[in-house]
Amino acid sequence: MAIHLLPAVVSGGLMAWNGIVNAFNGASGRTMQKNLEGQRLAHQKELQEKQISAQFDLETYRQEFQAKIVEYQCQENRKLQEFIKAVDMQIAKSNQEFQTWLFQQQKQVQIELAQYNRETQFFIAVYQREAALEIAAYQRKSTQEIKELDNWPIKNYPWQILEYHQGRNPIPVQIILAPPEIDFDRFEHLNKISTSAFPKVEKRLSQCLKNFLQKYYPLENQQRPTELIDHTWDSNRFAGGSAVKAIFSRLKSEPILLIESEVDGDLINIQVAYWSGGQEISPFYKTIISHLHYPKILYEFAIQRALHWETDIKQKLLAKGKTEQEINQRFGGDNPLNLNIYRENQELAADGIEIECHYKTNSEDFGKLSALLGAYHNIIAALFTDIHYLITTNLSPKLPELLPELETEFSIDRRLADDLFQMVVESYIGSLRAMEKDRSELVPEFAADIAFGLTGLSNPTFAEQMLDFSLESWLNTRYLSVENGREKFDIVAENLLPLDREFITKVNRCLVGLAKEKKLSVINSCYQRAIEKFNQEKYQEAIIDFGYVIDLNPQFADGYYRRGLTYIKLTNYREAVEDLTQVIRLDASHARAYYYRGNAYYKLGEYQQALDDYDRAINLGLNEAVKSRDIVLGVWEEVKRQEEEKIRREERERQEREEEEKRLLLGDIASILLAYQKQRIWKNPGS
């Protein structure tokens, strides 16, 4: 029985099959049948050998697979470590961003809270005013009300003050004067305490304060309005806490400043009562100027007047031929006597003898004393007006910038000015400390504003004291403390962030006003802190501060350079390449930027770029790049050799697989033919 040929197809296996069939049907078919059994046995032996070889190859592949698994795990671990580093960096960055956001939110919330408190206080004041007006309207005709008004300290009735600014917001600070002597005291004949030695200065004080307020705190102003209710104090019979309580009980809805001055023998004391309006608690009432010895001040004016007369009048008259006796008698007045007393006192003082001298004073001296008291009242009124609007509307005080002009009124005795200005500074600091409870983020800048205004004073101590408080309050907002005797300025300078730029500007303005050479710089702070973090191996934190430096000055090449080095420490080589590329863009001669970018390229496996950067670094004179270039060159050549070897190995393996596939195919065909022959013999045993 002949075996049929298979259809011709372009296939190596089928062609082999057709050749075998022809041989089987030809003359050599019988011989082939005899050899098939031997071929079968040989093929079985070959299969066994291949099975052994396959088992060996399988073990080899298993080992290689295990090695690849280990390598994959290492790669995944590296990726995991990189991911952890990235997460840590993002957490650190997020913390900084959160701090910035938190600061801004706290500041905004504090402003909104102050606004809410102000509106609440305004509504309370409106309610108190309406209630007081209703009570007043009901009681105007009552006997009890008439009796109470007989003991009312001021000439204006309560409802007259309450109705005047009804509906206005903000309500002006209303200033009431209680001078040492009233021009028209309706109880003057009943007063037991006489102060006749002290002149009546109510008109002068009122006019001085009115001029000052109209210039700097006018009623029409929408930010800091004030109103002077002058000539309203009824009698010196009313004074002290009882008068304050009486006024507060009827006018608690209004912002009131009461300046009360009294003469006690040779001493002047000034008390202040203040309440902001809309409050139920007891008002502020305190003596802020005490034991001001006015006769000594008058004597100083008399001495100053006598010396001025001697220089400007007497000497000129002597030059015209007038005799000293004639000048003293006709033109001297009390000046010659005061000069003699003054010179004699100077001689005794030089010998260590201190005696009390009495000089002749006149109306000119009392006029200067009135002007001095007017300056006291101006400063006190401005101080409490500032504090009122600072607390209620977050307005920076205005008085500090006015003090240099007001300081000239105290030329008679610098100690008077120093004592008064110290009181001013302490009052501002006390108010700002109270604000720290609910508006701590605003306090440092307010303090810096006040300090700058004080830099115009002849004595820098007050500006320095206020600036020191500004730095202290800033440290408190950052929860930083002063340790080991370090300067507050140095601690602030080390911890600045971009969000502090407005504060820094104000502090530096103060330092310029104080003629200080040092100054704050947020970019220097971030830069130095980043370097310190880098040296401490806190690379994620260093990255953030270097980022601030770059944001503040995008043209600062060293910021990119050092952040690039930090990225290399974190094995973030791609980011390092980007930063070092930016350095080179800004400074093409930066040899080390090329060198470290070459290192980053090398770690990324980009050997040609690494070699190019090393060559540029060498050309720029960086000789240490030679060794790195040679190492990378050797590595790259080895990598290329390994890649070529891999290609050759893969080609050999491909050819071996093809040969093996052919052998296996022939073996399969032989097995098929043998099986076919056995089946044919079994079916046709006689053929």
C-alpha positions in Angstrom: 0.0 0.0 0.0 1.5 3.3 -1.1 1.6 6.3 1.2 0.2 9.4 -0.5 2.1 12.6 -0.8 1.0 15.6 1.2 0.1 18.7 -0.8 3.2 20.8 -1.5 3.5 23.8 0.8 6.4 26.1 1.5 7.4 24.5 4.7 10.6 22.8 5.7 8.8 20.1 7.8 6.4 19.1 5.0 9.1 18.8 2.4 11.0 16.5 4.7 7.8 14.4 5.1 7.3 14.1 1.3 10.9 13.0 0.9 10.5 10.2 3.5 7.3 9.1 1.8 9.0 8.8 -1.6 11.8 6.8 0.0 9.3 4.5 1.7 7.3 3.8 -1.5 10.5 3.4 -3.5 12.9 0.5 -3.9 14.6 1.3 -0.6 11.3 1.1 1.3 11.9 -2.4 2.6 15.3 -1.5 3.9 13.9 1.5 5.6 11.3 -0.6 7.4 14.1 -2.7 8.8 15.9 0.3 10.1 12.9 2.1 11.6 13.1 0.1 14.7 16.7 0.9 15.2 16.0 4.6 14.6 13.1 4.4 17.1 15.4 3.1 19.8 18.0 5.7 18.9 15.4 8.4 19.1 14.2 7.2 22.5 17.8 7.4 23.7 18.1 10.8 22.3 14.9 11.9 24.0 16.2 10.6 27.3 19.3 12.6 26.8 17.3 15.6 25.9 15.1 15.1 29.0 18.2 15.1 31.2 19.5 18.2 29.3 16.1 19.9 29.7 16.1 19.2 33.4 19.5 20.7 33.7 18.4 23.7 31.6 15.3 24.0 33.7 17.4 24.1 36.9 19.6 26.8 35.3 16.6 28.8 34.3 15.1 28.4 37.8 18.3 29.8 39.3 18.3 32.6 36.8 14.7 33.3 37.6 15.5 33.4 41.3 18.3 35.8 40.6 16.0 38.0 38.6 13.4 37.8 41.4 16.1 39.0 43.8 17.1 41.7 41.4 13.5 42.8 41.0 13.0 42.9 44.7 16.1 45.0 45.1 14.8 47.4 42.4 11.4 47.5 44.1 13.1 48.2 47.4 15.0 51.0 45.8 11.8 52.4 44.4 10.2 52.0 47.7 13.0 53.9 49.4 12.8 56.6 46.8 9.0 56.8 47.3 9.5 57.0 51.1 12.0 59.9 50.5 9.6 61.6 48.2 6.8 61.2 50.8 9.1 62.5 53.6 10.0 65.5 51.4 6.4 66.2 50.6 5.4 65.9 54.2 8.2 68.4 55.2 7.1 70.7 52.4 3.5 70.3 53.4 4.3 71.1 57.0 6.0 74.4 55.9 3.1 75.1 53.5 0.7 74.3 56.4 2.5 76.7 58.7 2.3 79.4 56.1 -1.4 78.7 55.5 -2.1 78.5 59.2 -0.4 81.8 59.9 -2.4 83.5 57.1 -5.6 81.9 58.4 -4.9 82.8 62.0 -4.2 86.4 61.0 -7.4 86.6 59.0 -9.5 84.9 61.7 -8.1 87.3 64.3 -9.0 90.3 62.1 -12.5 88.9 61.5 -12.9 88.2 65.2 -11.8 91.7 66.1 -14.3 93.0 63.6 -17.0 90.8 65.1 -16.1 92.0 68.7 -16.2 95.5 67.4 -19.6 95.1 65.9 -20.9 93.3 69.0 -19.6 96.2 71.2 -21.2 98.7 68.8 -24.6 96.9 69.2 -24.2 96.8 72.9 -23.4 100.5 72.9 -26.5 101.2 70.8 -28.6 99.2 73.2 -27.1 101.0 76.2 -27.6 104.4 74.6 -31.2 103.7 73.7 -31.9 102.4 77.2 -30.2 105.4 78.8 -32.2 107.8 76.6 -35.5 106.1 77.5 -34.6 106.3 81.2 -33.6 109.9 80.9 -36.8 110.8 79.0 -38.8 109.1 81.8 -36.9 110.7 84.6 -36.4 114.2 83.3 -39.4 115.5 85.2 -38.9 113.4 88.3 -37.7 114.9 91.5 -35.1 112.2 92.0 -33.6 112.9 88.5 -33.4 116.6 89.2 -31.6 115.9 92.5 -29.2 113.5 90.8 -28.4 116.0 88.1 -27.5 118.6 90.8 -24.5 116.3 91.5 -23.7 115.6 87.8 -20.1 116.6 87.2 -20.4 118.1 83.8 -22.6 120.9 82.3 -23.9 118.8 79.4 -26.8 116.5 80.4 -26.3 112.8 79.6 -29.0 112.7 76.9 -27.3 115.6 75.1 -24.1 113.6 74.7 -26.0 110.4 73.9 -28.1 111.9 71.1 -25.3 113.8 69.4 -23.6 110.8 67.6 -26.5 108.4 67.6 -26.2 106.1 64.5 -22.6 107.0 63.7 -20.0 104.2 63.4 -17.3 104.6 64.7 -18.5 106.8 67.5 -15.8 109.4 68.1 -13.7 109.3 71.3 -15.2 112.1 73.4 -12.7 113.9 75.5 -13.6 115.7 78.7 -11.2 118.1 80.5 -11.3 118.5 84.3 -8.6 121.2 84.8 -7.1 122.1 88.2 -9.1 125.4 88.3 -12.5 126.0 86.6 -13.1 129.4 85.0 -16.7 129.5 86.1 -17.1 127.2 89.1 -20.6 127.3 90.3 -19.5 125.9 93.7 -16.4 128.0 94.0 -17.7 129.7 97.1 -18.2 126.3 98.8 -14.8 124.8 97.9 -12.7 124.4 101.0 -9.4 123.7 99.2 -8.0 126.8 97.6 -5.6 126.6 94.7 -5.4 130.4 94.1 -1.6 130.3 93.8 -2.1 128.3 90.6 -3.5 130.2 87.7 -6.7 129.2 85.8 -5.5 127.5 82.7 -8.7 125.9 81.4 -9.0 128.1 78.4 -5.4 127.6 77.4 -5.5 123.9 77.9 -8.8 123.6 75.9 -7.5 125.7 73.0 -4.2 123.8 72.9 -5.9 120.5 72.9 -8.6 121.6 70.4 -5.9 122.8 67.9 -4.0 119.5 68.3 -7.1 117.3 67.8 -8.4 119.3 64.9 -5.0 118.9 63.1 -4.4 115.2 63.8 -7.6 113.6 65.1 -10.4 115.6 63.6 -14.0 114.8 64.2 -14.6 114.5 60.5 -12.0 111.8 60.2 -13.5 108.3 59.5 -10.6 106.4 61.0 -9.7 108.2 64.3 -12.5 110.7 65.0 -12.4 112.5 68.3 -14.5 115.2 69.9 -13.4 117.6 72.6 -16.2 118.5 74.9 -14.4 121.5 76.4 -15.5 123.9 79.2 -18.0 121.3 80.4 -16.5 120.4 83.8 -18.9 121.9 86.3 -16.9 122.4 89.4 -13.7 121.4 91.2 -16.1 120.1 93.8 -16.4 117.0 91.6 -13.3 114.9 91.3 -11.8 111.5 91.6 -13.5 108.1 91.4 -16.9 109.3 92.4 -17.1 111.6 89.5 -15.9 108.9 87.1 -18.5 106.5 88.4 -21.3 109.1 88.0 -20.3 109.7 84.4 -19.8 106.1 83.6 -23.2 105.1 84.9 -24.9 107.4 82.4 -22.4 107.3 79.5 -21.1 103.8 79.4 -22.3 103.4 75.8 -19.9 106.1 74.6 -16.1 106.0 74.2 -15.1 108.5 76.9 -11.6 109.9 77.8 -11.6 112.0 81.0 -8.3 113.9 81.7 -8.4 115.2 85.2 -5.6 117.4 86.6 -5.3 118.6 90.1 -2.9 120.7 92.1 -1.8 119.4 95.5 0.4 122.0 97.1 3.4 122.4 94.7 2.6 119.2 92.8 0.5 118.5 89.8 -1.2 115.1 89.3 -3.0 114.0 86.2 -5.5 111.2 86.3 -7.1 109.5 83.3 -10.4 107.7 83.1 -11.2 105.8 79.9 -13.8 103.3 78.6 -14.4 102.2 75.1 -18.2 102.2 75.0 -20.5 99.3 75.1 -18.8 97.8 78.2 -20.2 96.8 81.6 -17.0 96.4 83.5 -15.5 99.2 85.5 -13.6 101.8 83.5 -9.9 102.3 83.5 -9.0 105.0 86.0 -5.4 105.7 87.0 -2.9 108.4 87.9 -0.4 108.6 85.0 1.5 111.8 85.9 2.2 112.3 89.5 4.2 114.7 91.6 5.0 117.2 88.8 6.7 120.0 90.8 5.4 123.0 89.0 7.4 125.7 91.0 10.7 124.2 89.9 9.4 124.2 86.3 8.5 127.9 86.7 11.9 128.6 88.1 13.5 126.9 85.1 11.5 129.1 82.8 12.5 132.1 84.8 16.2 131.2 84.5 15.9 130.5 80.8 14.2 133.9 80.4 16.9 135.7 82.3 19.7 134.1 80.4 18.0 134.9 77.1 17.5 138.5 78.3 21.2 138.8 79.1 22.3 137.4 75.8 19.9 139.1 73.4 19.0 142.4 75.1 21.6 143.4 77.8 24.6 142.7 75.6 23.2 144.7 72.7 22.3 147.6 75.0 25.8 147.6 76.4 27.1 147.8 72.9 25.1 150.9 72.4 26.7 152.6 75.3 24.1 152.0 78.0 25.4 151.4 81.5 24.7 148.2 83.3 22.9 150.0 86.1 20.7 151.8 83.7 19.9 148.6 81.8 19.1 146.7 84.9 16.8 149.4 86.3 15.0 150.4 83.1 15.0 147.2 81.0 15.8 144.4 83.4 12.6 143.8 85.3 13.2 140.7 87.5 15.9 139.3 85.2 18.9 140.8 86.9 17.7 139.5 90.3 17.2 136.0 88.8 20.6 136.1 87.2 22.3 137.0 90.5 20.4 134.2 92.3 21.3 131.7 89.5 25.0 132.6 89.4 25.3 132.4 93.2 23.6 129.1 93.2 26.0 127.8 90.5 29.0 128.8 92.6 27.6 127.1 95.7 26.8 124.0 93.7 30.4 123.9 92.5 31.5 123.8 96.1 29.1 121.0 96.8 26.5 123.1 98.6 22.9 122.5 97.5 20.3 125.0 98.6 16.8 125.8 97.6 16.5 129.0 95.6 13.4 131.0 94.8 13.2 133.0 91.6 10.8 135.7 90.5 8.3 134.5 88.0 5.8 136.3 85.9 3.0 135.7 83.4 5.4 134.7 80.7 6.6 131.9 82.8 3.1 130.8 83.6 2.3 130.9 79.9 5.1 128.5 79.2 3.9 126.3 82.0 0.5 126.3 80.4 2.0 125.3 77.1 3.9 122.5 78.8 0.7 121.2 80.5 -1.0 121.5 77.1 1.7 119.2 75.6 1.0 116.7 78.4 -2.7 116.8 77.6 -2.1 116.5 73.9 0.1 113.4 74.3 -2.3 111.8 76.8 -5.3 112.4 74.5 -3.5 111.1 71.5 -2.2 108.0 73.4 -5.6 106.9 74.6 -7.2 107.7 71.2 -4.5 105.5 69.6 -5.1 102.7 72.0 -8.9 102.9 71.5 -8.7 102.6 67.7 -5.8 100.1 67.9 -7.9 97.7 69.9 -11.3 98.4 68.3 -10.3 98.8 64.6 -6.8 97.5 64.3 -5.3 100.9 63.3 -1.6 101.5 63.9 -1.0 104.4 66.4 -0.4 107.9 65.1 1.1 109.5 68.1 4.7 108.0 67.8 5.3 109.9 64.5 4.0 113.2 66.2 6.2 112.9 69.3 9.4 114.4 67.8 7.5 117.6 67.2 5.9 117.6 70.6 9.3 116.9 72.2 10.4 120.5 71.7 7.9 121.6 74.4 10.1 119.7 77.0 13.4 121.4 76.2 13.3 122.9 79.7 14.0 119.6 81.3 14.8 116.4 79.4 13.8 114.3 82.4 10.2 115.4 82.0 10.1 114.2 78.4 11.8 110.9 79.3 9.4 110.1 82.1 6.4 110.9 79.9 7.7 109.0 76.8 8.4 106.0 79.0 4.8 106.0 80.2 3.7 106.2 76.5 5.9 103.2 75.6 4.7 101.1 78.6 1.1 101.9 77.8 1.5 100.8 74.2 3.2 97.6 75.3 0.5 96.9 77.9 -2.2 97.3 75.2 -0.4 95.1 72.7 0.1 92.4 75.4 -3.6 92.4 75.9 -4.1 92.0 72.2 -1.8 88.9 72.1 -4.7 86.9 73.7 -6.8 87.1 70.5 -4.7 88.9 67.8 -1.1 87.6 68.4 -0.3 87.5 64.7 -0.9 91.3 64.4 1.0 92.5 67.4 4.6 92.3 66.0 3.9 94.5 63.1 2.0 97.0 65.2 4.9 97.2 67.6 7.3 97.7 64.7 5.2 100.6 63.4 5.3 102.2 66.8 9.0 101.7 67.1 9.6 103.4 63.8 7.7 106.5 64.9 9.8 106.6 68.0 13.0 106.7 66.1 12.5 110.4 65.5 13.0 111.1 69.2 16.4 112.4 70.4 16.6 109.5 72.9 16.8 106.2 71.0 16.0 104.2 74.1 12.2 104.3 73.5 12.4 103.0 69.9 14.8 100.3 70.9 12.6 99.2 73.8 9.6 99.0 71.4 11.5 97.2 68.8 12.7 94.7 71.3 9.1 94.0 72.3 8.2 93.6 68.6 10.9 90.9 68.2 9.8 89.3 71.5 6.1 89.1 70.3 7.2 87.7 66.9 9.2 84.9 68.8 6.1 84.2 70.9 4.0 83.7 67.7 6.5 81.1 66.5 6.8 79.5 69.9 10.5 80.3 70.1 12.3 81.2 73.3 15.5 83.1 74.1 18.1 80.7 75.5 21.7 80.9 76.6 21.7 84.7 76.6 21.3 85.0 72.9 20.0 88.2 71.3 16.4 88.1 70.2 17.4 89.7 66.9 19.7 86.8 66.1 17.0 84.2 66.8 14.5 86.0 64.7 17.0 86.3 61.9 17.5 82.5 61.9 13.9 81.6 61.7 12.3 83.9 59.1 10.0 82.6 56.3 8.7 84.3 53.2 5.4 85.1 55.0 7.3 87.4 57.3 8.3 89.9 54.6 6.0 92.7 55.7 7.3 92.4 59.3 10.9 92.3 58.1 10.3 95.5 56.1 9.0 97.3 59.1 11.8 96.1 61.4 14.5 97.1 58.9 12.9 100.5 58.6 13.3 100.9 62.4 16.9 99.7 62.2 17.7 102.4 59.6 16.0 105.0 61.7 18.2 103.9 64.7 21.3 104.0 62.5 21.9 100.3 63.1 24.0 98.5 60.5 22.4 95.1 60.9 19.2 94.1 59.2 16.8 91.2 58.7 16.8 89.3 55.4 14.4 86.4 54.7 16.5 85.1 51.8 19.6 85.0 54.0 17.7 83.4 56.8 16.3 80.6 54.5 19.7 80.2 52.8 21.8 79.9 56.0 19.1 77.6 57.5 19.2 75.4 54.5 23.0 75.1 54.6 22.7 74.2 58.3 20.1 71.5 57.5 22.2 70.1 54.8 25.2 69.8 57.1 22.9 68.1 59.6 21.9 65.6 56.9 18.3 66.9 57.1 18.0 67.0 53.3 14.3 67.2 52.9 14.1 70.3 55.2 17.1 71.8 53.3 15.3 71.3 50.0 12.3 73.3 51.3 14.5 76.2 52.5 16.5 76.3 49.3 13.2 76.3 47.4 12.3 79.5 49.4 15.6 81.1 48.4 14.9 80.3 44.7 11.3 81.6 44.9 12.6 84.8 46.5 15.4 85.3 43.9 15.0 83.1 40.8 18.4 84.5 39.5 20.3 83.3 42.5 22.5 80.6 40.9 23.9 79.3 44.2 20.4 78.5 45.4 19.9 76.1 42.5 23.4 74.8 42.9 23.1 73.8 46.5 19.6 72.4 46.1 21.0 70.3 43.2 23.7 68.9 45.5 20.9 68.2 48.1 18.9 66.3 45.5 22.0 64.2 44.7 22.2 63.3 48.4 18.6 62.2 48.2 19.4 60.2 45.0 16.9 62.4 43.2 19.2 62.6 40.2 16.7 63.9 37.6 15.8 66.8 39.8 19.5 67.4 40.5 20.1 67.6 36.7 17.3 70.2 36.3 18.7 72.4 39.1 22.3 72.2 37.9 21.2 72.9 34.4 19.6 76.1 35.7 22.9 77.0 37.4 24.7 76.6 34.1 22.1 78.7 32.3 22.8 81.5 34.9 26.6 81.0 35.0 28.1 79.1 32.1 31.6 79.2 33.8 30.4 77.3 36.9 32.8 74.3 36.6 31.4 72.4 39.6 27.9 72.6 38.3 29.1 70.7 35.2 31.0 68.3 37.4 28.1 67.4 39.7 25.6 67.3 36.8 28.0 64.8 35.2 27.8 62.7 38.4 24.0 62.9 38.3 24.0 61.8 34.6 26.3 59.0 35.5 23.9 57.7 38.2 21.1 57.9 35.7 23.1 55.8 33.2 23.4 58.6 30.7 27.1 58.2 30.2 27.7 60.3 27.1 26.1 63.3 28.8 28.2 62.6 31.9 31.4 62.5 29.8 30.4 65.7 28.0 29.9 67.5 31.4 33.2 66.2 32.8 35.0 67.5 29.7 33.5 70.9 30.2 34.5 70.9 33.8 38.0 70.0 32.9 38.2 72.7 30.3 37.1 75.2 33.0 40.1 74.1 35.1 38.5 71.5 37.5 41.1 68.8 37.4 39.3 66.5 39.8 36.9 65.8 37.0 39.6 63.9 35.1 39.4 60.9 37.5 35.6 60.8 37.4 35.7 61.1 33.6 38.1 58.1 33.3 36.0 56.0 35.7 32.8 56.8 33.7 34.6 56.1 30.4 35.8 52.7 31.7 32.3 51.9 33.0 30.7 52.9 29.7 33.1 50.8 27.7 32.4 47.9 29.9 28.7 48.5 29.5 29.0 48.7 25.8 31.1 45.4 25.8 28.5 43.7 27.9 25.7 44.9 25.6 27.6 43.6 22.6 28.2 40.3 24.3 24.6 40.2 25.2 23.6 40.7 21.6 25.9 37.9 20.4 24.7 35.6 23.2 21.1 36.2 22.2 21.9 35.5 18.6 23.6 32.2 19.4 20.7 31.2 21.6 18.3 32.1 18.8 20.3 29.9 16.3 20.5 27.0 18.8 16.8 27.2 19.4 16.1 27.0 15.6 18.4 23.9 15.2 16.8 22.3 18.2 13.4 22.9 16.8 14.5 21.2 13.5 15.9 18.2 15.3 12.7 17.8 17.3 10.6 18.1 14.2 12.5 15.3 12.4 12.3 13.1 15.5 8.6 13.7 15.6 8.2 12.8 11.9 10.2 9.6 12.4 8.0 8.6 15.3 4.9 9.2 13.1 6.2 7.1 10.2 7.2 4.2 12.6 3.8 4.2 14.1 2.2 4.3 10.7 4.2 1.3 9.5 3.3 -0.8 12.5 -0.3 -0.1 12.0 -0.1 -1.1 8.3 1.6 -4.4 9.1 -0.9 -5.2 11.8 -3.8 -4.6 9.5 -2.2 -6.5 6.5 0.1 -9.2 8.0 0.6 -10.9 4.6 1.7 -7.9 2.7 
